[in-house]
Amino acid sequence: MTATTVFVSGANGFIASHVVKQLLEKGYNVVGSVRSASKGDKLKELTKSDNFSYEVVPTLDAEGAFDEALKRHPEVTVFLHTASPVTWEATDFEKEIIQPAIKGTKNALAAIKKYAPQIERVVVTSSIAAVADLQSDPKKIYDEDSWNSITYEQGLQNGILAYVASKKFAELAIYDFIKEEKPTFKVSTVQPVYVFGPQAYGIDGALNVSAQFVNSIAQLGPSDKITEQSGSFIDVRDVAKAHIVAFEKDEAIDQRLVLVSEPFSFDGIARVINENFPDSKVPKGDLAKDEELKKNVHNYNTSKTHKILGFDFIPFEQSIIESVKQIYESK
C-alpha cells in the first residue's frame, strides 16, 4: 500500500515543522510549501528524510499561489494549511495582515478544488483569536461554537486587532467557500491558544511570537521585573498531533478543534525556570501573583475537542522545562 501524501503549507513554521516531523514519523509522505528554496533546502536537511520534498510558494495572497505546486503533486490527498502572515511591523493593517490571511486561505481552497480534486481532507490552522474576545466577562465560557465579536472595521485600528480580525475573517472565508463552491473535500479547523514548547529541529534564528515569550523570561536577571501577563497555553507538539487527528478521524469533519491545556502567567514561567535550572539567573516568580493573574484568563469548555482528539495534553511545567532546556543548550 502506498503511503498517503500530505501537503503542508508554511512547512518551516513553528507549528508546521512539528506537523512535518510527526507526519514523517508516522510514515506519511510530506510535500511542504516554503517561501524560498533556501528555506526548503534547510528543512529538507533537518528532516533527514527521503519522504519530504518541498515547493516554493513565495507569497500566499498572490492569485493562484498554490496552483503550480498542486499541479505537480497529483499524489497529495490531504492538505494542511498552516501558513498565515504574522507581522507586528505592519503600517497598513488591512493590506499587510487581514487581507493576506483571507486571500491565502481562499487561494489554497480554490487551488485544491481546481487542480487537486483527489484531495479528500483539508485542515486549516486558525487561532483562539477567532474564538474569544480580547477582553470579556471572566465568567463567560467559550467553546467550539464561540466567535470573537470583532468587526472588520475594528480590525483596521491597530496590529493586534488586525491579527484578531484576520483569524476570524480568514476562518469565515472557509465556510463561505464551502457554501458557495461546494467542494468535494472535507474541512476541519484548529484553534490553539498560546503555543509553547521546544522547536521541532532545534533553535536556529528568530523564535516565533509565542516561543519568544518563554525565551524572554529565560533571559531575565535576578533584579529584572517580570511582566504581569497571563493567558492559556498548549504545547506545540499537541497542536501538531491535533492537525493529524483532524484528517485521520471522520469525527473531526466540519469541526473546530479548540486547543486549551491550562492557564499560565509570566510569574509561573519564571517559577518553573527558577526551580528547574539552578544555574539560571531568572527571578523566582511570585506564586501568589501567578494564581491571581490566572484568575483573569478566559474560561473554556472544550469537551467536544477532547472527545474527538482522544489524547492527554503535555503539562505546562514539562513544556516550559523542555523549551528552556533547548534555549539554554543553544547558547
NORZI-V624216 format. One record per run of one state. SS is the DSSP state (2 for helix, 1 for strand, 0 for the rest). FROM is the first residue (numbers start at 1). TO is the last residue. Records with the same first field share a line. If there is no record, write none. Layout:
BEGIN
SS = FROM-TO  FROM-TO
END
This chain:
BEGIN
0 = 1-4  10-13  26-28  35-36  48-51  57-66  72-75  82-92  116-120  126-127  131-140  143-153  157-158  182-185  193-193  197-208  219-229  249-249  253-255  260-261  277-286  295-298  301-302  310-315  330-331
1 = 5-9  29-34  52-56  76-81  121-125  141-142  186-192  194-196  230-235  256-259  262-265  299-300
2 = 14-25  37-47  67-71  93-115  128-130  154-156  159-181  209-218  236-248  250-252  266-276  287-294  303-309  316-329
END
